[in-house]
Every structure is written in C-alpha cells, then in structure tokens.
Amino acid sequence: MVKQIKLYNTLEEFLSSSLQSHQFLHINLNQKQIGDEGSSVLGSVLANCTNLSNLTINLVDNQIGAISVLDLGSALSNCKNLSNLILNLGYNQIGQKGASGLGVALANCTNLSNLTLDLYRNQIGKQGASDLGIALANCTYLSDLALQLVDNQIGEQGAYGLVSALTNCSNLSKLTLNLGSNQIGDEGTSCLGTALANCTNLSNLTLDIYFNQIGVIGVSGLGSALANCSNLSYLTLKICHNKIGDVGAQRLGIALANSTNLSNLALYLDFNKIGKQGACGLGSALANCTNLSNLTLCLSDNLIDANGGADLGSTLANYTNLSNLTLYLSQNEINESQQQLNVKSKCLKSKRLIVFKIYFDLF
C-alpha cells in the first residue's frame, strides 16, 4: 500500500492537524519568517508526532538561531520511529553551538538510517563541523547521509574533523558531501581524502568541493586516497572553480585508475585551466578503470583546443566496457562546427556505447 505524504505549508495548518496520525510528513516553511519563536513551537509540537517514520522539514531563511534549533533537535529525538529525515536549515544563523547541539540531538534518533541535512550559510565554523561529525557517528544505523555545508568557514580542520568522525559510521554506504566555498585548500583536501578512505563500507560517494583553492597537490592527494576505497563503485567528484590545471587533471586520472571496482564515474572539472595535455592525460589514465561502464566528464570553461578534443574522443572510444558517456566541452577552444563534429565522430568509433551525449554549447 502506498503511504500518503501529508504536506503543510503554514505552521498554523500543521499545529491544528492530527499529530498522532502522521507517519509520512512534509512541512514546507521556506522563507516564512517564523523566527526563533516559531521554530521552538514547531519543535514542541513535533515531539508529539510519535509515529513519524519519514519527515521532511524546509526551514530555509527563517532567522533561526542556535537556541531554537536546539529545541527543534530535542523534539526530533523524541520521534523514536524516525528512519528518514530531510532537514533544510539553509540561510539561518545557528552557528557552531546550533550545529553541535543539533548533531547530538539527531544521534538520539536511534532508528535513523537516511539523513539529509542542509546547513548552507550558517556560520558553523570548523568546530561546528567537527562536532557535527562526532555526534552523527553515534547514529548506529545510518546508511545514507547527505550533508550540505556550503559557505560555513569550516576550513581544512573542520573538513577533516567532520569526515574523520564519520568513519565511525560502520553502516554508512552512501555519502553526499557538499563543502563548496569553505577555504579547504590543498592540505585540507588531501586530509579529507585520507579520512574518506577509512569509510570502509562506502560504495557511493558524491563530493562537491568547488571554490576551495585546490591545486595539484590537493587533487592528487584526494585521488590517491579515494583509490583506497575498495568498495567504491559510484563516484561523483565536483571540483569546479579551482586551479588543478593540466598536471592536476592527469594525476587525478592516474590515481582513480587504481579504483578497481569503479563502475560509475562523474567528474566535474569546469574552470580549472585544463588544456589539451590535461584532458588527454585524464582520459588515457581513466581507460585503466576496466570496470567503468558509465562516465560523465565535464570539462567546460577550460583551455581545450580542437586537437585536444579529438584526441580525448579517440581515447574514450577505446574504453573496453564503457556503455554510457556524457561529455561537456562548452566554452573551450572548439568553436567551429566541423571541429565539434570531428570530436563527436571520434567518440562514436566506440562499438560499445549505447548512450552518448556531447555538449559544446551552454544550456
């Protein structure tokens, strides 16, 4: 039987509902300006929803601070049957104290297996990120975790502290981590990779680290560490708007070539000053991922010329098991229609491709 999700778009509407009846619940209070008082009221009422198993709460841009988010977290910890939680607190002001306390509260949701937590722009800092990781490590049954921590000044220490703590989540198999715009740098990126390599049961990883001043050293360390994730089969890396260049692209490819179980790979390397040498080196190295069947390669807004694009296409055509390929090459130096057609024809020489998409223009 399909469970009906009950949706409420105002706090008043939810407060007047039959609280004990809720099992699948969606509360959308996006930009409702409920403030600390409204958040605390919401929490006190949620504590009475004792039969909840699936909950989505959208509280984006509501002027919520640390104290009221602690009330909300405390209420959620009373929902003992809660197994799936999506909590969006982006554009608020919960800070380090709020992030730490919220993590502790969520750790008391003993049956939680799937968690999506969005704390975009909440000034949680390095300590808040580390404390959050330490707390979530106590979620014994957590298998699917998504953390959106963009623009929170967590730095290299916060990134490492967060992920090194998550290595204690013994059942964690799927992790989505967005750490964009957090001043992580090369050393932080390398350390981040080292910590991720210790998540021994991880099979599906999405890591977004755009705008983090990452260069050759950082991306090389990250790639080498991820190659040690022996169970990793699905990997998405978003390293846009950094400075890895040709050498970084090549070294990333060489490192990932050691990921023997990788079957699905998506690399987003836009705005990284990658030219012909980097693109071809990356493509040649990834050919050694012998189990790779699905590849998305985004190299838009780089320095790849027509010859580089053609050589990359020829290399990709020789992948032994590749059946699905998506290639983004917009805003490079492949501008003429004949040049674009040549790159496409090189890729299509593959006899194994079932699905092929290539883009030279902006959407």
C-alpha positions as CSV (number, residue, x, y, z in Angstrom):
1,M,0.0,0.0,0.0
2,V,1.3,3.4,-0.9
3,K,1.8,5.7,2.1
4,Q,0.3,9.2,1.7
5,I,2.6,12.1,2.5
6,K,0.9,14.9,4.3
7,L,2.1,18.4,3.2
8,Y,1.7,21.5,5.3
9,N,2.8,25.0,4.0
10,T,2.0,27.0,7.1
11,L,2.8,26.5,10.8
12,E,-0.8,27.1,11.8
13,E,-2.1,24.4,9.5
14,F,0.3,21.9,10.9
15,L,-0.5,22.8,14.5
16,S,-4.1,22.1,14.0
17,S,-3.6,18.7,12.4
18,S,-4.0,15.3,14.0
19,L,-0.4,14.8,15.3
20,Q,-0.6,11.2,16.3
21,S,-1.7,10.2,12.8
22,H,1.4,11.4,11.0
23,Q,3.8,8.8,9.6
24,F,5.0,10.5,6.3
25,L,5.1,14.2,6.8
26,H,6.4,17.2,4.8
27,I,6.4,20.7,6.4
28,N,7.4,23.5,4.0
29,L,8.0,26.8,5.8
30,N,10.5,28.1,3.3
31,Q,11.0,31.9,3.9
32,K,8.0,32.1,6.2
33,Q,10.0,34.2,8.7
34,I,8.9,32.1,11.7
35,G,12.0,33.1,13.7
36,D,13.2,31.5,16.9
37,E,9.7,31.5,18.5
38,G,8.1,29.7,15.6
39,S,10.9,27.2,15.4
40,S,10.6,26.4,19.1
41,V,6.8,26.0,18.7
42,L,7.3,23.7,15.8
43,G,9.7,21.6,17.8
44,S,7.3,21.3,20.8
45,V,4.5,20.1,18.5
46,L,6.7,17.7,16.6
47,A,7.6,15.9,19.8
48,N,4.0,14.7,19.9
49,C,4.2,13.1,16.5
50,T,5.4,9.8,18.0
51,N,4.5,7.7,14.9
52,L,6.6,9.6,12.4
53,S,8.9,7.5,10.2
54,N,9.5,9.8,7.3
55,L,9.9,13.6,7.8
56,T,10.9,16.5,5.6
57,I,11.2,20.0,7.0
58,N,12.1,23.0,5.0
59,L,13.1,26.0,7.1
60,V,15.2,27.9,4.7
61,D,15.8,31.6,5.5
62,N,13.7,31.9,8.7
63,Q,16.0,33.8,11.0
64,I,16.5,30.8,13.2
65,G,19.3,30.8,15.8
66,A,21.1,28.3,18.0
67,I,18.7,28.1,20.9
68,S,15.6,27.4,18.9
69,V,17.3,24.9,16.7
70,L,18.3,23.0,19.8
71,D,14.6,22.9,20.8
72,L,13.8,21.5,17.4
73,G,16.6,18.9,17.6
74,S,15.4,17.9,21.1
75,A,11.9,17.3,19.8
76,L,13.1,15.2,16.9
77,S,15.0,13.0,19.3
78,N,11.6,12.0,20.8
79,C,10.4,10.7,17.4
80,K,11.8,7.2,18.1
81,N,10.4,5.6,14.9
82,L,12.0,8.2,12.7
83,S,14.1,6.5,10.0
84,N,14.2,9.0,7.1
85,L,14.8,12.7,7.8
86,I,15.4,15.7,5.4
87,L,16.1,18.9,7.3
88,N,16.8,22.1,5.4
89,L,18.1,24.9,7.6
90,G,19.9,26.9,4.9
91,Y,20.3,30.7,5.3
92,N,19.8,30.8,9.1
93,Q,22.1,31.7,12.0
94,I,22.5,28.5,14.0
95,G,26.3,28.9,14.3
96,Q,28.7,26.4,16.0
97,K,26.6,25.9,19.0
98,G,23.5,25.1,17.0
99,A,25.3,22.7,14.7
100,S,26.9,20.8,17.7
101,G,23.7,20.6,19.6
102,L,21.6,19.5,16.6
103,G,24.1,16.7,15.9
104,V,23.8,15.5,19.5
105,A,20.0,15.5,19.3
106,L,19.9,13.6,16.0
107,A,22.2,11.0,17.4
108,N,19.3,10.1,19.8
109,C,17.1,9.2,16.8
110,T,18.2,5.6,17.2
111,N,16.4,4.3,14.1
112,L,17.7,6.9,11.7
113,S,19.0,5.3,8.5
114,N,18.7,8.1,5.9
115,L,19.5,11.7,6.7
116,T,19.8,14.8,4.6
117,L,20.9,17.9,6.5
118,D,21.3,21.3,4.8
119,L,23.1,23.9,6.8
120,Y,24.1,26.2,3.9
121,R,25.5,29.5,5.2
122,N,25.0,29.1,8.9
123,Q,28.5,30.1,10.1
124,I,29.0,26.8,11.9
125,G,32.8,27.1,11.6
126,K,35.5,24.4,12.0
127,Q,34.4,23.4,15.5
128,G,30.7,23.1,14.5
129,A,31.6,20.8,11.5
130,S,33.8,18.6,13.7
131,D,31.2,18.4,16.5
132,L,28.5,17.6,14.0
133,G,30.6,14.6,12.6
134,I,31.3,13.3,16.1
135,A,27.7,13.4,17.0
136,L,26.4,11.8,13.8
137,A,28.9,9.0,14.2
138,N,26.6,7.7,17.0
139,C,23.8,7.1,14.6
140,T,24.3,3.4,14.5
141,Y,22.0,2.5,11.6
142,L,22.9,5.5,9.4
143,S,23.5,4.1,5.9
144,D,22.7,7.1,3.6
145,L,23.9,10.6,4.6
146,A,23.8,13.9,2.7
147,L,25.4,17.0,4.3
148,Q,25.2,20.4,2.6
149,L,27.7,22.6,4.4
150,V,28.4,25.2,1.7
151,D,29.9,28.6,2.8
152,N,30.4,27.8,6.5
153,Q,34.1,28.8,7.1
154,I,34.9,25.3,8.2
155,G,38.4,25.3,6.7
156,E,40.8,22.3,6.4
157,Q,40.5,21.4,10.1
158,G,36.7,21.4,10.0
159,A,36.6,19.3,6.9
160,Y,39.0,16.7,8.2
161,G,37.3,16.7,11.7
162,L,33.9,16.1,10.1
163,V,34.9,13.2,7.9
164,S,37.3,11.5,10.2
165,A,34.5,11.3,12.7
166,L,32.1,9.9,10.1
167,T,34.5,6.9,9.6
168,N,32.9,5.5,12.8
169,C,29.5,5.2,11.0
170,S,30.0,1.5,10.4
171,N,26.9,1.1,8.2
172,L,27.5,4.1,6.0
173,S,27.4,3.1,2.4
174,K,26.2,6.2,0.6
175,L,27.6,9.7,1.4
176,T,26.9,13.0,-0.3
177,L,29.1,15.8,1.0
178,N,28.9,19.4,-0.3
179,L,31.7,21.5,1.1
180,G,31.9,24.2,-1.5
181,S,33.3,27.6,-0.6
182,N,34.9,26.6,2.7
183,Q,38.6,27.6,2.3
184,I,39.7,23.9,2.5
185,G,42.8,24.3,0.3
186,D,45.3,21.7,-0.7
187,E,46.2,20.3,2.6
188,G,42.6,20.1,3.7
189,T,41.6,18.3,0.5
190,S,44.4,15.7,0.9
191,C,43.4,15.1,4.5
192,L,39.7,14.9,3.5
193,G,40.6,12.1,1.1
194,T,42.6,10.3,3.7
195,A,39.6,10.3,6.1
196,L,37.2,9.2,3.3
197,A,39.5,6.2,2.6
198,N,38.7,5.0,6.1
199,C,35.0,4.8,5.4
200,T,35.4,1.1,4.7
201,N,31.8,0.3,3.6
202,L,31.4,3.3,1.3
203,S,30.1,2.3,-2.1
204,N,28.5,5.5,-3.3
205,L,30.2,8.9,-2.8
206,T,29.4,12.4,-4.1
207,L,31.9,15.0,-3.1
208,D,31.4,18.7,-4.1
209,I,34.4,20.9,-3.2
210,Y,34.1,23.8,-5.7
211,F,35.7,27.2,-4.9
212,N,38.2,25.8,-2.3
213,Q,41.6,27.0,-3.7
214,I,42.6,23.4,-4.6
215,G,45.6,22.8,-6.8
216,V,47.8,19.9,-8.0
217,I,48.8,18.8,-4.5
218,G,45.3,18.7,-3.1
219,V,43.6,16.9,-6.0
220,S,46.5,14.4,-6.3
221,G,46.2,13.6,-2.6
222,L,42.4,13.3,-2.8
223,G,42.6,10.9,-5.9
224,S,45.3,8.7,-4.3
225,A,43.3,8.4,-1.1
226,L,40.0,7.6,-2.9
227,A,41.7,4.8,-4.8
228,N,41.9,3.0,-1.4
229,C,38.1,3.0,-1.0
230,S,38.0,-0.7,-2.1
231,N,34.2,-0.9,-2.2
232,L,33.6,2.3,-4.1
233,S,31.6,1.7,-7.3
234,Y,29.7,5.1,-7.7
235,L,31.8,8.2,-7.5
236,T,30.9,11.8,-8.3
237,L,33.6,14.5,-7.9
238,K,32.8,18.1,-8.3
239,I,36.0,20.2,-8.2
240,C,34.9,23.2,-10.3
241,H,36.4,26.6,-9.9
242,N,39.7,25.5,-8.6
243,K,43.2,25.5,-10.0
244,I,44.3,21.9,-10.7
245,G,45.5,22.6,-14.3
246,D,46.9,20.0,-16.7
247,V,49.1,18.3,-14.1
248,G,46.3,18.0,-11.6
249,A,43.9,16.6,-14.1
250,Q,46.5,14.0,-15.2
251,R,47.3,13.0,-11.6
252,L,43.7,12.7,-10.7
253,G,43.1,10.3,-13.6
254,I,46.2,8.2,-12.7
255,A,45.1,7.9,-9.1
256,L,41.5,7.0,-9.9
257,A,42.7,4.4,-12.4
258,N,43.5,2.3,-9.3
259,S,39.9,2.2,-8.2
260,T,39.3,-1.3,-9.5
261,N,35.6,-1.5,-8.6
262,L,34.6,1.8,-10.1
263,S,31.7,1.3,-12.5
264,N,30.0,4.8,-12.4
265,L,32.1,7.9,-12.5
266,A,31.2,11.6,-12.9
267,L,33.9,14.2,-12.9
268,Y,33.1,17.9,-12.9
269,L,36.3,19.9,-13.6
270,D,34.9,23.2,-15.0
271,F,37.0,26.3,-14.6
272,N,40.3,24.7,-13.8
273,K,42.6,25.9,-16.7
274,I,42.8,22.4,-18.2
275,G,44.2,22.2,-21.7
276,K,44.9,19.5,-24.3
277,Q,47.6,17.8,-22.2
278,G,45.4,17.6,-19.1
279,A,42.3,16.4,-20.9
280,C,44.1,13.7,-22.9
281,G,46.1,12.6,-19.8
282,L,43.0,12.3,-17.8
283,G,41.2,10.3,-20.5
284,S,44.2,8.0,-21.0
285,A,44.5,7.3,-17.3
286,L,40.8,6.5,-16.8
287,A,41.0,3.9,-19.5
288,N,42.6,1.7,-16.9
289,C,39.4,1.7,-14.9
290,T,38.4,-1.6,-16.6
291,N,35.0,-1.9,-14.9
292,L,33.9,1.6,-15.9
293,S,30.5,1.4,-17.7
294,N,29.1,4.9,-17.1
295,L,31.2,8.1,-17.4
296,T,30.2,11.8,-17.2
297,L,33.1,14.1,-17.9
298,C,32.5,17.8,-17.6
299,L,35.4,19.9,-18.8
300,S,33.6,23.1,-19.7
301,D,35.2,26.5,-19.4
302,N,38.8,25.3,-19.8
303,L,41.5,25.6,-22.4
304,I,41.0,22.5,-24.6
305,D,41.5,23.1,-28.3
306,A,40.2,21.2,-31.3
307,N,43.1,18.7,-31.4
308,G,42.8,18.1,-27.7
309,G,39.1,17.4,-28.0
310,A,39.6,15.0,-30.9
311,D,42.4,13.1,-29.1
312,L,40.2,12.9,-26.0
313,G,37.4,11.4,-28.1
314,S,39.7,8.9,-29.7
315,T,40.9,7.8,-26.2
316,L,37.4,7.5,-24.8
317,A,36.4,5.3,-27.8
318,N,38.9,2.7,-26.7
319,Y,37.4,2.2,-23.2
320,T,36.7,-1.5,-23.0
321,N,33.4,-1.6,-21.1
322,L,32.0,1.9,-21.5
323,S,28.3,1.9,-22.5
324,N,27.2,5.3,-21.3
325,L,29.1,8.5,-22.0
326,T,28.2,12.2,-21.4
327,L,30.8,14.8,-22.3
328,Y,30.7,18.5,-21.7
329,L,33.1,20.7,-23.6
330,S,31.4,24.1,-23.8
331,Q,33.4,27.3,-23.5
332,N,36.7,25.8,-24.6
333,E,38.5,26.4,-27.9
334,I,36.4,24.0,-30.0
335,N,34.2,26.6,-31.7
336,E,33.9,25.6,-35.4
337,S,31.1,23.2,-36.3
338,Q,33.5,20.9,-38.2
339,Q,35.8,20.7,-35.2
340,Q,32.9,19.7,-33.0
341,L,31.7,17.2,-35.5
342,N,35.2,15.7,-35.5
343,V,35.3,15.3,-31.7
344,K,31.9,13.6,-31.8
345,S,32.9,11.2,-34.6
346,K,36.0,10.2,-32.7
347,C,33.8,9.2,-29.7
348,L,31.3,7.4,-31.9
349,K,34.0,5.0,-33.1
350,S,33.4,3.1,-29.9
351,K,31.5,-0.1,-30.7
352,R,30.3,-0.4,-27.1
353,L,28.5,2.9,-26.5
354,I,24.7,2.6,-26.0
355,V,24.1,6.1,-24.8
356,F,26.2,9.0,-25.9
357,K,25.7,12.8,-25.2
358,I,28.1,15.6,-26.0
359,Y,27.6,19.3,-25.4
360,F,29.6,22.2,-26.9
361,D,27.1,25.0,-26.1
362,L,25.9,26.5,-22.8
363,F,22.5,25.5,-21.6
